[in-house]
Amino acid sequence: MSHSEQPRYFYGVFMIVASSCVWALIEALGLYFISDHSPYQTIWVRYGAHLLFMFVALGPRYKTQLVRTNRLRLQIFRSLLMVGMPFFYITAIFNHMPSKDLYSVFWLSPLMVMGLAVLILGERVRLNRWIAALVAFAGVLIMLHPDRGVLSLQALLPFGMAFCFSLYRVLTRALRTENTFANLFYTAFGVWVVLSFLAPLFWAPLDLNTAIPMIVIGIIGYFGLYMIDKAYEAAPASVLAPFIYIEPIWGALFSFLLLHESPAGSLLLSLPIIIGAGLYLLYTDTRHPQAQLLATPG
């Protein structure tokens, strides 16, 4: 990695870690405030708030830049992946799949990001990234300690969720030359339109105690998506993928703070494994300038 590339690398890593914190916070807030409503209703309000925030806060300044894109089909397809993620998740929960099994499969996603980045973007993934990602995934499995049911056909549901998550991030890298605000607009717009057609199936009356947290989640979610876009502008998808494994740690922290769930003893073992994998990457990436990590296709 050349000295000129290091600021972009560290910026990308910082943004991906920060966005992981935001996503974990959103999930914890949803469980704390909105557990009595359909997740689809929460998602519909969330992305509606996201769009309203963009129009009110950014519209007067950026005007048509919010919707101007040269890759409309790809924007729409990427947005539909954000419908697929909750669909697979909610279906798995509806089928009584234990959350520890669900997430054990889902956290294959950073490895999927790396594989899809090779196939779609032509990125070259060095051995240190595969090692770090596999070690971090092992740490997540220690944290979740899944049952044998993780190998059942039900696992296809979180696998579909992970695939949508991974492909969304790889396509975010593919759209890095597009205006960030347009990327964020179409991400929310596609989800909101699809769920608007389905709203009569899941809608329930809202009071302020529920509506306000949904709106707050939408605005926080906007900034989380903004961080993801900026991360993948700065660095290749495969470079950032192993750092996504920090999210389960954020999740455990917010579960303790908001939901008062005591951390499992396995967290004490998995924590140094996951953090150690990230530190190993930071060390190897900055130790060897000849790696040229950011000089990748795609």
C-alpha positions in Angstrom: 0.0 0.0 0.0 1.5 3.3 -1.0 1.6 6.3 1.4 -0.9 8.1 -0.8 -3.4 5.2 -0.5 -3.2 4.9 3.3 -5.6 7.8 4.1 -8.2 6.3 1.8 -7.7 2.8 3.4 -8.0 4.1 7.0 -11.0 6.2 6.0 -12.7 3.2 4.5 -12.0 1.0 7.5 -13.3 3.7 9.9 -16.5 4.2 7.9 -17.2 0.4 7.7 -16.7 0.0 11.5 -18.8 3.1 12.2 -21.6 1.9 9.9 -21.5 -1.5 11.6 -22.1 0.3 14.9 -25.1 2.1 13.4 -26.6 -1.1 12.1 -26.2 -2.8 15.4 -27.8 0.2 17.1 -30.8 0.2 14.7 -31.5 -3.5 15.4 -31.3 -3.0 19.2 -33.6 0.1 19.0 -36.1 -1.8 16.9 -36.3 -4.6 19.5 -36.5 -2.1 22.4 -39.1 0.2 21.1 -41.1 -1.5 18.3 -41.3 -5.2 19.1 -45.2 -5.2 18.9 -45.5 -4.1 15.3 -44.7 -5.8 12.0 -41.1 -5.5 11.0 -42.3 -4.6 7.5 -44.2 -1.6 8.9 -41.0 -0.5 10.7 -39.0 -0.8 7.5 -41.7 1.1 5.5 -41.7 4.0 8.0 -37.9 3.9 8.3 -37.3 4.3 4.6 -40.1 6.9 4.3 -38.4 8.9 7.0 -35.1 8.4 5.1 -36.7 9.9 2.0 -38.4 12.7 3.8 -35.1 13.6 5.5 -33.3 13.8 2.2 -36.0 16.0 0.6 -36.2 18.4 3.5 -32.5 18.6 4.5 -30.8 18.0 1.2 -33.4 18.8 -1.5 -33.2 22.6 -1.4 -29.4 22.5 -1.9 -28.9 19.5 -4.2 -32.2 19.5 -6.1 -32.1 17.0 -9.0 -28.8 15.6 -7.9 -30.8 13.5 -5.4 -32.2 11.5 -8.3 -29.8 11.9 -11.2 -28.1 8.7 -12.1 -26.5 7.0 -15.1 -27.2 3.5 -13.9 -30.9 3.4 -13.0 -31.4 -0.3 -13.5 -28.5 -1.2 -11.3 -29.8 1.3 -8.7 -33.2 -0.3 -8.7 -31.8 -3.8 -8.5 -29.5 -2.9 -5.6 -32.5 -1.4 -3.8 -34.5 -4.6 -4.2 -31.8 -6.4 -2.3 -32.7 -4.3 0.7 -36.2 -5.8 0.4 -34.8 -9.3 0.1 -32.8 -9.0 3.3 -35.7 -8.5 5.7 -37.9 -10.9 3.7 -35.5 -13.8 4.4 -35.0 -12.7 8.0 -38.6 -12.4 8.8 -39.5 -15.7 7.1 -36.8 -17.4 9.1 -38.1 -16.0 12.4 -41.7 -16.9 11.4 -40.5 -20.4 10.9 -39.1 -20.4 14.4 -35.4 -20.6 13.4 -33.3 -19.8 16.5 -31.6 -16.5 16.2 -28.2 -18.0 17.0 -28.6 -20.4 14.1 -29.9 -17.7 11.8 -27.0 -15.3 12.5 -24.4 -18.1 12.4 -25.4 -18.6 8.7 -25.8 -14.9 8.0 -22.3 -14.1 9.2 -20.9 -15.9 6.2 -21.7 -12.6 4.5 -18.3 -10.9 4.7 -16.8 -14.0 3.1 -19.5 -13.8 0.5 -18.6 -10.1 -0.1 -15.0 -11.2 -0.8 -16.1 -13.9 -3.2 -18.6 -11.7 -5.1 -16.0 -8.9 -5.3 -13.7 -11.3 -7.1 -16.5 -12.6 -9.5 -18.3 -9.3 -10.2 -15.6 -6.6 -9.7 -12.5 -8.5 -10.6 -10.8 -7.7 -7.3 -7.8 -9.6 -6.2 -8.0 -10.9 -2.6 -4.7 -11.5 -0.8 -4.3 -14.4 1.5 -4.2 -12.3 4.6 -7.8 -11.2 4.0 -9.1 -14.7 3.8 -7.2 -15.7 6.9 -8.5 -12.7 8.9 -12.1 -13.2 7.7 -12.1 -16.9 8.5 -10.6 -16.3 11.9 -13.2 -13.6 12.6 -16.0 -15.9 11.4 -14.8 -18.6 13.8 -14.9 -16.0 16.6 -18.5 -15.2 15.7 -19.4 -18.9 15.8 -17.9 -19.2 19.2 -20.0 -16.2 20.3 -23.2 -17.6 18.9 -22.6 -21.4 19.5 -25.2 -22.6 17.0 -27.0 -25.9 17.2 -27.1 -28.7 14.7 -30.2 -27.2 13.2 -27.9 -24.7 11.5 -27.3 -27.4 8.9 -31.0 -27.8 8.1 -32.9 -26.6 5.0 -34.0 -23.6 7.0 -30.5 -22.3 6.7 -31.3 -21.4 3.2 -33.3 -18.4 4.5 -30.4 -16.7 6.4 -28.1 -17.7 3.5 -30.5 -15.7 1.2 -30.3 -12.8 3.6 -26.5 -13.0 3.7 -26.4 -13.1 -0.1 -28.6 -10.0 -0.4 -26.5 -8.2 2.2 -23.2 -9.1 0.4 -24.4 -8.3 -3.1 -25.7 -5.0 -2.0 -22.3 -4.0 -0.7 -20.5 -5.2 -3.8 -22.8 -3.3 -6.0 -22.3 -0.2 -3.8 -18.6 -0.4 -4.7 -19.7 -0.8 -8.4 -21.7 2.4 -8.0 -19.0 4.4 -6.4 -18.7 6.8 -9.3 -22.4 7.8 -9.0 -23.5 10.6 -6.8 -23.7 9.4 -3.2 -27.0 11.1 -2.6 -28.6 9.5 -5.7 -27.4 6.1 -4.4 -29.0 6.8 -1.0 -32.2 8.0 -2.6 -32.7 4.9 -4.8 -31.8 2.5 -2.0 -34.7 3.9 0.1 -37.1 4.6 -2.7 -37.1 1.1 -4.1 -37.8 -0.4 -0.7 -40.5 2.1 0.2 -42.3 1.7 -3.1 -42.4 -2.1 -2.9 -43.6 -2.1 0.7 -46.2 0.6 -0.1 -48.0 -1.9 -2.3 -48.0 -4.4 0.6 -48.8 -2.0 3.4 -52.5 -3.1 3.7 -51.3 -6.5 4.7 -49.2 -5.4 7.7 -50.4 -2.0 8.7 -51.4 -1.4 12.3 -52.3 2.0 14.0 -49.3 3.9 15.3 -49.0 6.1 18.4 -46.3 8.6 19.1 -44.4 6.2 21.3 -43.9 3.9 18.3 -43.9 6.3 15.4 -41.1 8.5 16.8 -38.7 5.7 17.3 -39.4 4.4 13.8 -38.7 7.8 12.3 -35.5 8.2 14.4 -34.4 4.8 13.2 -35.0 6.0 9.6 -32.8 9.0 10.1 -30.1 7.1 11.9 -30.3 4.5 9.1 -29.7 7.2 6.5 -26.4 8.0 8.1 -25.5 4.4 8.4 -26.1 3.9 4.6 -24.1 7.1 3.9 -21.2 5.6 5.8 -21.4 2.4 3.8 -21.4 4.3 0.5 -18.4 6.4 1.6 -16.5 3.3 2.8 -16.8 1.6 -0.6 -15.9 4.8 -2.4 -12.6 4.8 -0.5 -11.6 1.1 -0.6 -12.5 -2.1 -2.5 -15.2 -4.3 -1.2 -12.9 -7.2 -0.5 -10.5 -5.0 1.5 -13.2 -3.9 3.8 -15.2 -7.1 4.2 -13.3 -8.7 7.1 -13.9 -5.5 9.2 -17.7 -6.1 9.0 -17.2 -8.8 11.6 -17.0 -6.0 14.3 -20.8 -5.7 14.0 -21.7 -8.7 16.3 -19.5 -7.1 19.0 -21.5 -3.8 18.7 -24.7 -5.9 18.8 -23.7 -7.6 22.0 -22.8 -4.2 23.5 -26.2 -2.6 22.6 -28.1 -5.7 23.7 -26.5 -5.2 27.1 -27.1 -1.5 27.3 -30.6 -1.3 25.9 -32.1 -4.8 26.3 -30.2 -5.7 29.5 -29.1 -9.0 28.1 -26.1 -10.2 30.0 -23.1 -11.1 27.7 -22.5 -14.8 27.4 -19.3 -16.2 28.6 -18.4 -17.1 25.0 -18.2 -13.3 24.2 -15.1 -13.1 26.4 -13.4 -15.7 24.1 -14.7 -14.4 20.8 -14.0 -10.8 21.5 -10.2 -11.0 21.3 -10.4 -13.4 18.3 -12.5 -10.9 16.2 -10.6 -7.8 17.3 -7.3 -9.7 16.8 -8.2 -10.6 13.3 -8.9 -6.9 12.5 -5.6 -5.8 14.1 -3.8 -8.5 12.2 -5.2 -7.0 9.0 -4.3 -3.4 9.9 -0.7 -4.6 10.7 -0.2 -6.7 7.5 -1.9 -4.1 5.3 0.3 -1.2 6.5 3.5 -3.3 7.1 4.0 -4.2 3.4 3.8 -1.3 1.0 4.2 -3.7 -2.0 0.7 -5.1 -1.3 -1.0 -2.2 -3.2 -4.3 -3.2 -1.6 -6.3 -0.4 -3.2 -4.9 -0.9 -6.7 -7.6 -3.4 -7.6 -10.0 -3.6 -10.6 -13.7 -2.9 -10.2 
